[in-house]
Every structure is written in structure tokens, then in C-alpha cells.
């Protein structure tokens, strides 16, 4: 059994994130039974992202015994969990409107390459500057789809307040929370920074927002949409036809 010092902040951050991701995954898997069928896939994808994070954190925490965690331990989790979250956003919009199949494949390819190219740059398999710029372009493309593309149009057109509110926070997470990844890539690739634990702590803290809060926001939106709150489209009791039938009855 590994014993860490009480003052070892990096080990503590790995443990806290590990336990938080386990709790989030369990909650999301339970929550998939609280939502309508069309929301189950969305919540399950978020749960899978959290489970992947659990495995990555467990391995990285064990690697911390040597006093340093190679960046590959972070990337093996990101290359799976981040595309899963992007797909969750795609199906999130699909729960309340129509989104094209072409957008599905674009988001899959871009989200995987966004992470993979950054890894190639940090591992020096590709020129770091080129890898950083390509990864940044892929991330900006995803933000463009979220803010100005068909995903945004579909969600805003739903007139469902809880869903629109959740989408606002989800976009904020992908914009602000995910900014730590290109920032960390920039620091390690161009600043010559060797992670002695501080970068790992930052990444672990970010997981509370980027994986845990992301999934909880999805679950909240699915639960409220299932309850028919916030939109006349999802609440038959508020529709004109229901009111007419009620008066006739």
C-alpha cells in the first residue's frame, strides 16, 4: 500500500479527483433512470467520461510514487473523455431538435485530433508550435459550433429554459474550463516547464469543473426536461390542445 505524506498536495489532488469522479459516475448512472429515454444516452456518455477519468487518475496517482507524472497519463484519459463529452453535447441538442449526421462525424474527428495532435507536440513527434496551433484551431472550431453553429440554433430554438440554461453553463465549461489544456500545452512546450506536481494539481482541480460539473449540468437538464419544466413543447398540460380538451371534458 502506498503511503503519501500529509503535505503532499499533488497526491491529495489525485485522491480527491479520483473519489469525486467515482461519485459523479455513480450519480450519473443512477440518474440515467430518472430521465426520459432520449436523455439516457447523453447521461451515460457523461458517466463513461467520468469512469475513464477514474482509470486515468488511478494510474497517474500510482505513477506519482516516483515523484513525477509523465504527461501521457493525462492524455490517455483526455483522448477518450473529451470526445465523449463532445458527443454528449451533440446528443444533448438532438434530444430537443434535429442535428445533422455530418456534424456528428466532424465533432468526433475534430475532438479526437484536438487531443492527439497536442500529445504529438508534447512528445516531440511533431513540431511543438505546429501541434499547438493545430490543436488550438480544432478547439476553436468546436467553440464555433457551440456558439454559432447548428447546436446553438437547435438549443435556443427549443424555448426550454432549463435546457438553455444548462447549455449556457456547458458552453462556459468548454470555453473556460477547457482553456487550461492549451494553456498547459503552451507552458510545457514553449516555456520549458517540467511538471513537479503543480501542473498536475491544476489539471486535477480542473476536472471538478470539466468532468464532474459538466455531467451534473447534463443530468439537471435531462431531469427537468423529463419533468416537462420550462417549455410548452415538453409539457402537454400547457399546450393549447390540452386546454381545449380540458374545457370540452
C-alpha positions as CSV (number, residue, x, y, z in Angstrom):
1,X,0.0,0.0,0.0
2,X,1.3,3.4,-1.0
3,X,1.6,5.9,1.8
4,X,1.7,9.6,0.9
5,X,2.8,12.4,3.1
6,X,0.1,14.7,4.6
7,X,1.8,17.7,3.0
8,X,1.8,16.1,-0.5
9,X,-0.7,18.3,-2.2
10,X,-0.3,16.6,-5.6
11,X,-1.2,13.2,-4.2
12,X,-4.1,14.7,-2.3
13,X,-5.4,16.3,-5.5
14,X,-5.3,13.0,-7.3
15,X,-7.2,11.3,-4.5
16,X,-9.8,14.0,-4.2
17,X,-10.3,14.0,-8.0
18,X,-10.4,10.2,-8.1
19,X,-13.1,10.0,-5.4
20,X,-15.1,12.8,-6.9
21,X,-15.1,11.1,-10.3
22,X,-16.3,7.9,-8.8
23,X,-19.1,9.7,-7.0
24,X,-20.0,11.5,-10.2
25,X,-20.1,8.4,-12.3
26,X,-22.3,6.6,-9.8
27,X,-24.7,9.5,-9.6
28,X,-24.9,9.8,-13.4
29,X,-25.5,6.1,-13.8
30,X,-28.3,6.3,-11.2
31,X,-29.6,9.4,-12.8
32,X,-30.0,7.8,-16.2
33,X,-33.1,6.1,-14.8
34,X,-34.6,9.4,-13.8
35,X,-34.7,10.8,-17.3
36,X,-36.7,10.2,-20.5
37,X,-35.3,7.6,-22.9
38,X,-33.9,10.1,-25.3
39,X,-31.7,11.6,-22.5
40,X,-30.3,8.3,-21.3
41,X,-27.5,8.2,-23.9
42,X,-26.5,11.8,-23.0
43,X,-26.2,11.0,-19.3
44,X,-24.5,7.6,-20.0
45,X,-21.8,9.3,-22.2
46,X,-21.1,11.7,-19.3
47,X,-20.9,8.8,-16.9
48,X,-18.4,7.0,-19.3
49,X,-16.3,10.1,-19.4
50,X,-16.1,10.2,-15.6
51,X,-15.3,6.4,-15.5
52,X,-12.4,7.0,-17.9
53,X,-11.2,9.8,-15.7
54,X,-11.3,7.4,-12.7
55,X,-8.9,5.0,-14.5
56,X,-6.6,7.7,-15.6
57,X,-6.5,9.2,-12.1
58,X,-5.8,5.9,-10.5
59,X,-2.8,5.2,-12.8
60,X,-1.5,8.7,-12.5
61,X,-1.7,8.6,-8.7
62,X,0.3,5.4,-8.7
63,X,2.9,6.9,-11.0
64,X,3.2,9.8,-8.6
65,X,5.1,7.5,-6.3
66,X,8.2,8.3,-8.4
67,X,7.7,12.0,-7.8
68,X,6.6,12.9,-11.3
69,X,3.7,12.0,-13.6
70,X,4.5,11.9,-17.3
71,X,2.1,13.9,-19.4
72,X,1.0,10.8,-21.2
73,X,-1.1,9.8,-18.1
74,X,-3.3,12.8,-18.7
75,X,-3.6,12.4,-22.4
76,X,-4.7,8.8,-22.3
77,X,-7.7,10.0,-20.4
78,X,-8.4,13.1,-22.4
79,X,-8.3,11.4,-25.8
80,X,-11.3,9.3,-24.7
81,X,-13.2,11.5,-22.2
82,X,-13.2,14.8,-24.2
83,X,-14.7,13.2,-27.4
84,X,-17.3,11.5,-25.2
85,X,-18.3,14.9,-23.8
86,X,-18.5,16.5,-27.2
87,X,-20.7,13.6,-28.4
88,X,-22.8,14.2,-25.2
89,X,-23.3,17.8,-26.4
90,X,-24.3,16.6,-29.8
91,X,-26.9,14.2,-28.5
92,X,-27.9,16.9,-25.9
93,X,-29.0,19.1,-28.9
94,X,-30.5,16.0,-30.6
95,X,-32.9,15.5,-27.6
96,X,-34.7,18.7,-28.4
97,X,-34.3,19.1,-32.1
98,X,-32.6,17.9,-35.3
99,X,-28.9,17.9,-35.8
100,X,-27.2,16.6,-38.9
101,X,-25.2,13.3,-39.1
102,X,-22.4,15.2,-40.8
103,X,-21.9,17.3,-37.7
104,X,-21.7,14.1,-35.7
105,X,-18.7,12.9,-37.7
106,X,-17.0,16.3,-37.8
107,X,-17.2,16.6,-34.0
108,X,-15.9,13.1,-33.5
109,X,-12.9,13.6,-35.7
110,X,-12.0,17.1,-34.5
111,X,-12.3,16.3,-30.8
112,X,-10.0,13.2,-31.1
113,X,-7.5,15.1,-33.3
114,X,-7.6,18.1,-30.9
115,X,-6.1,15.9,-28.1
116,X,-4.0,13.6,-30.2
117,X,-2.2,16.5,-32.0
118,X,-1.3,18.2,-28.7
119,X,0.1,14.9,-27.5
120,X,2.3,14.5,-30.6
121,X,3.7,18.0,-30.0
122,X,4.5,17.4,-26.3
123,X,6.0,14.0,-27.1
124,X,8.1,15.8,-29.9
125,X,6.7,13.5,-32.6
126,X,5.6,16.8,-34.2
127,X,6.9,20.3,-34.1
128,X,5.5,21.7,-30.9
129,X,4.5,25.0,-32.4
130,X,2.6,23.4,-35.3
131,X,0.9,20.9,-32.9
132,X,-0.1,23.7,-30.6
133,X,-1.6,25.8,-33.4
134,X,-3.5,22.8,-35.0
135,X,-4.9,21.8,-31.6
136,X,-6.0,25.4,-31.0
137,X,-7.7,25.6,-34.3
138,X,-9.6,22.3,-33.6
139,X,-10.7,23.7,-30.2
140,X,-11.9,27.0,-31.7
141,X,-13.9,25.0,-34.3
142,X,-15.7,23.2,-31.5
143,X,-16.4,26.5,-29.8
144,X,-17.7,27.9,-33.1
145,X,-20.2,25.1,-33.4
146,X,-21.3,25.6,-29.8
147,X,-21.8,29.3,-30.1
148,X,-22.7,30.0,-33.7
149,X,-23.4,26.6,-35.3
150,X,-26.5,24.3,-35.6
151,X,-26.1,23.1,-32.0
152,X,-26.7,26.6,-30.6
153,X,-29.5,27.2,-33.0
154,X,-31.2,23.9,-32.0
155,X,-30.9,24.6,-28.3
156,X,-32.0,28.2,-28.5
157,X,-34.9,27.3,-30.7
158,X,-36.2,24.8,-28.2
159,X,-37.7,27.5,-25.9
160,X,-36.9,25.2,-23.0
161,X,-35.4,27.4,-20.2
162,X,-33.7,24.7,-18.1
163,X,-32.1,23.2,-21.3
164,X,-31.0,26.7,-22.5
165,X,-29.6,27.5,-19.0
166,X,-27.7,24.2,-18.9
167,X,-26.3,24.7,-22.4
168,X,-25.0,28.1,-21.2
169,X,-23.0,26.5,-18.4
170,X,-21.9,23.7,-20.7
171,X,-20.5,26.1,-23.2
172,X,-18.8,28.0,-20.4
173,X,-17.1,24.9,-19.2
174,X,-15.9,24.0,-22.7
175,X,-14.7,27.6,-23.2
176,X,-13.1,28.5,-19.8
177,X,-12.6,25.1,-18.2
178,X,-11.0,23.5,-21.3
179,X,-8.7,26.6,-21.7
180,X,-6.3,25.0,-19.2
181,X,-5.4,22.3,-21.7
182,X,-3.9,24.5,-24.5
183,X,-2.5,26.8,-21.7
184,X,-0.7,23.8,-20.1
185,X,0.4,22.7,-23.6
186,X,1.8,26.1,-24.3
187,X,3.7,26.3,-20.9
188,X,5.3,22.8,-21.2
189,X,6.1,23.1,-24.9
190,X,7.4,26.7,-25.1
191,X,8.3,27.6,-21.5
192,X,10.5,24.5,-21.0
193,X,8.4,23.8,-17.8
194,X,9.0,20.4,-16.2
195,X,6.0,19.4,-14.1
196,X,7.0,18.9,-10.5
197,X,3.4,18.4,-9.4
198,X,1.9,21.9,-9.8
199,X,0.6,21.3,-13.3
200,X,-1.0,18.0,-12.2
201,X,-2.7,19.8,-9.4
202,X,-4.1,22.4,-11.8
203,X,-5.4,19.7,-14.2
204,X,-6.9,17.7,-11.3
205,X,-8.7,20.8,-9.9
206,X,-10.0,21.5,-13.5
207,X,-11.6,18.0,-13.5
208,X,-14.1,19.1,-10.9
209,X,-15.4,21.6,-13.5
210,X,-14.6,19.9,-16.8
211,X,-15.8,16.3,-15.9
212,X,-17.9,16.5,-12.8
213,X,-19.8,19.8,-13.2
214,X,-20.3,19.0,-16.9
215,X,-22.1,15.7,-16.1
216,X,-24.2,17.2,-13.4
217,X,-25.3,20.0,-15.7
218,X,-26.4,17.4,-18.3
219,X,-28.3,15.4,-15.7
220,X,-30.0,18.5,-14.4
221,X,-31.2,19.5,-17.9
222,X,-32.4,16.0,-18.7
223,X,-34.2,15.6,-15.4
224,X,-36.0,19.0,-15.8
225,X,-36.8,18.3,-19.4
226,X,-38.3,14.9,-18.5
227,X,-40.4,16.6,-15.9
228,X,-41.7,18.9,-18.6
229,X,-40.4,22.1,-17.0
230,X,-39.6,25.3,-18.9
231,X,-41.1,24.6,-22.3
232,X,-44.6,24.2,-23.7
233,X,-43.2,21.7,-26.2
234,X,-42.3,19.3,-23.4
235,X,-45.3,19.9,-21.1
236,X,-48.5,18.6,-22.6
237,X,-50.5,20.2,-19.8
238,X,-49.6,23.7,-21.1
239,X,-50.5,23.1,-24.8
240,X,-53.5,24.8,-26.4
241,X,-54.9,21.4,-27.5
242,X,-54.8,20.1,-23.9
243,X,-56.6,23.2,-22.7
244,X,-59.3,22.8,-25.4
245,X,-59.8,19.1,-24.5
246,X,-59.9,20.0,-20.8
247,X,-62.7,22.6,-21.4
248,X,-64.6,20.2,-23.7
249,X,-64.4,17.5,-21.0
